[in-house]
Amino acid sequence: MPTGVHLRDARQQLFDAAERVLLRDGPDGLTSRAVTDEAGCAKGVLHRHFADFDAFLTDLVLDRAAQLETQAGALRESAGTDTVADNLTSALTALFGPIPMAIIPLITFRDELRARLRQARPGGGIAILAQATTAISAYLAAERELGRIAAAADLDSLTLSLVGGGHLLFADRDLGPPAAAVVNKFVTAVIADVVQRRPAWSMPDK
């Protein structure tokens, strides 16, 4: 049995290999054999560290979902700077990057994976979308506290529109991700009625 350090190394190598297979071949091409072949190791290595392939996929999704916390933190910290539309444009581009967009259909297509994700994290059946929803909602709440979003704004509806619409914008893998201008136009339309216009006498953002 490998040491703890070696175990972490093997897991990371397998996770990275799985990402490459997902990006190249899609969810249908992601098998245990494809992962170990991509990682350049024996098939037994995966099963030495994970009970089965769905256990491997569950840990992969949770690991990548946890990485989105970095983007979520950056988004929250951006409240009060630049424009709300620009901040949300950058956030959607990061939250719906190539890896998250490859993982979402994987979760959708595998019933056992969704079940295990719910067991690991209540409400986490579609883990990546859950992370995006939490991040956008927290950011909008912060902007509302700062007065840049109207106090009466329905944040739940805004979040649903931004996450759902953003996911659709980034979902076409064949055409590649949308241009920043396209994302910004979408975001601006969604938040148009709730963004507070700064009075002429107000100080500019730092």
C-alpha positions in Angstrom: 0.0 0.0 0.0 1.4 3.4 -1.0 2.2 6.0 1.6 -0.2 8.9 2.1 1.9 11.2 -0.1 2.0 8.6 -2.9 -1.8 8.1 -2.5 -2.4 11.8 -3.0 -0.1 11.9 -6.0 -1.9 8.9 -7.6 -5.3 10.4 -7.0 -4.3 13.7 -8.6 -2.7 12.0 -11.6 -5.9 10.0 -12.1 -8.1 13.1 -11.7 -6.0 15.1 -14.2 -6.2 12.1 -16.6 -10.0 12.0 -16.3 -10.2 15.7 -17.1 -8.3 15.2 -20.3 -10.4 12.3 -21.3 -13.6 14.3 -20.6 -12.5 17.3 -22.6 -11.4 15.1 -25.5 -14.0 12.3 -25.6 -16.9 13.6 -23.5 -18.8 11.7 -20.8 -19.4 8.6 -23.0 -15.6 8.1 -23.4 -14.8 8.3 -19.7 -14.2 4.7 -18.5 -11.8 3.3 -15.9 -9.7 1.9 -18.7 -9.6 5.3 -20.5 -8.5 7.0 -17.4 -5.7 4.6 -16.5 -4.5 4.5 -20.1 -4.4 8.3 -20.1 -2.6 8.3 -16.8 -0.1 5.7 -18.1 -0.7 3.3 -15.2 -2.2 -0.2 -14.7 -6.0 -0.4 -14.2 -5.5 -1.8 -10.8 -4.1 1.5 -9.6 -7.5 3.1 -9.8 -9.2 0.3 -7.9 -6.5 0.2 -5.3 -7.5 3.7 -4.2 -11.2 3.7 -5.0 -13.9 1.1 -4.2 -15.3 1.4 -7.8 -15.4 3.7 -10.7 -18.4 5.7 -9.4 -16.5 6.2 -6.1 -13.6 7.6 -8.2 -16.0 9.9 -10.2 -17.6 11.1 -7.0 -14.3 12.2 -5.5 -13.3 13.8 -8.8 -16.5 15.9 -8.9 -16.2 16.9 -5.3 -12.6 17.8 -5.7 -13.3 20.0 -8.8 -16.3 21.5 -7.1 -14.2 22.5 -4.1 -11.8 24.3 -6.5 -14.6 26.5 -7.6 -14.6 28.0 -4.1 -11.6 30.0 -5.2 -13.6 31.7 -7.9 -16.5 32.1 -5.5 -14.3 33.9 -3.0 -12.9 36.2 -5.7 -16.4 37.0 -6.9 -17.5 38.0 -3.4 -14.5 40.1 -2.9 -15.2 42.0 -6.2 -18.4 43.4 -4.8 -18.3 47.2 -4.9 -15.6 47.3 -7.6 -15.8 47.7 -11.4 -19.4 47.2 -12.6 -21.8 44.5 -11.5 -22.2 43.3 -15.1 -18.4 43.0 -15.6 -18.0 41.1 -12.3 -20.7 38.7 -13.2 -19.3 38.3 -16.8 -15.9 37.3 -15.4 -17.5 35.0 -12.8 -19.7 33.1 -15.3 -16.7 32.6 -17.6 -14.7 31.1 -14.7 -17.5 29.1 -13.2 -18.6 27.6 -16.5 -15.0 27.0 -17.8 -14.2 23.9 -19.9 -13.7 21.5 -16.9 -17.0 22.4 -15.1 -18.9 22.2 -18.4 -17.5 18.8 -19.1 -18.4 17.5 -15.6 -22.0 18.7 -15.6 -23.2 16.3 -18.3 -21.2 13.5 -16.7 -23.3 14.0 -13.5 -26.5 14.3 -15.5 -25.9 11.0 -17.4 -24.9 8.8 -14.4 -27.7 8.1 -11.9 -25.3 6.4 -9.4 -23.0 9.3 -9.4 -25.8 11.8 -8.6 -26.9 9.5 -5.8 -23.5 9.4 -4.3 -23.0 13.1 -4.6 -26.3 13.6 -2.6 -25.0 11.3 0.1 -21.7 13.1 0.2 -23.2 16.6 0.2 -26.9 17.2 0.8 -28.4 19.0 -2.2 -25.2 18.4 -4.2 -26.7 16.1 -6.8 -25.5 18.5 -9.5 -22.4 19.7 -7.6 -20.9 22.2 -10.1 -24.2 24.0 -10.7 -24.7 24.1 -6.9 -21.4 25.9 -6.5 -22.2 28.4 -9.2 -25.6 29.1 -7.7 -24.1 29.7 -4.2 -21.4 32.0 -5.6 -23.7 34.1 -7.7 -26.3 34.4 -4.9 -23.7 35.5 -2.3 -22.2 38.1 -4.7 -25.6 39.6 -5.5 -26.4 39.8 -1.8 -23.2 41.6 -1.2 -23.9 44.1 -3.9 -27.4 44.6 -2.5 -25.9 45.4 0.9 -23.7 48.0 -0.8 -26.6 49.6 -2.6 -25.5 48.6 -6.1 -28.4 46.2 -6.5 -32.0 47.4 -5.6 -33.1 46.5 -2.1 -36.3 45.0 -3.5 -34.5 42.8 -6.0 -35.5 39.1 -6.0 -32.1 37.6 -5.6 -33.3 34.0 -6.0 -34.9 34.7 -9.4 -31.8 36.7 -10.5 -29.5 33.9 -9.5 -31.6 31.3 -11.3 -31.7 33.4 -14.5 -27.9 34.0 -14.4 -26.9 30.5 -13.6 -29.4 28.8 -15.9 -28.9 31.2 -18.8 -25.1 31.2 -18.3 -25.0 27.4 -18.4 -26.9 27.4 -21.7 -24.5 30.0 -23.1 -21.5 27.8 -22.4 -23.1 24.4 -23.1 -22.2 24.2 -26.8 -18.8 22.5 -26.7 -18.5 22.3 -30.5 -18.5 26.0 -31.0 -16.4 26.8 -28.0 -17.1 29.2 -25.1 -19.0 32.4 -26.0 -17.1 35.7 -26.3 -16.9 38.0 -23.3 -19.1 40.5 -25.1 -21.9 37.9 -25.6 -21.8 37.0 -21.9 -21.8 40.6 -20.9 -24.8 41.4 -23.1 -26.7 38.5 -21.5 -25.8 39.6 -18.0 -26.6 43.2 -18.6 -30.1 42.2 -19.9 -30.8 40.0 -16.8 -29.8 42.6 -14.2 -31.0 45.7 -16.1 -34.0 46.4 -13.9 -32.2 46.0 -10.5 -28.9 47.7 -11.0 -28.8 51.0 -9.1 -27.6 53.9 -11.2 -24.9 55.9 -9.4 -25.8 59.5 -8.8 -23.6 62.1 -10.6 -22.2 63.4 -7.2 -21.1 59.9 -6.0 -17.5 59.1 -5.6 -16.0 56.7 -8.3 -15.1 53.1 -7.3 -11.6 52.7 -6.0 
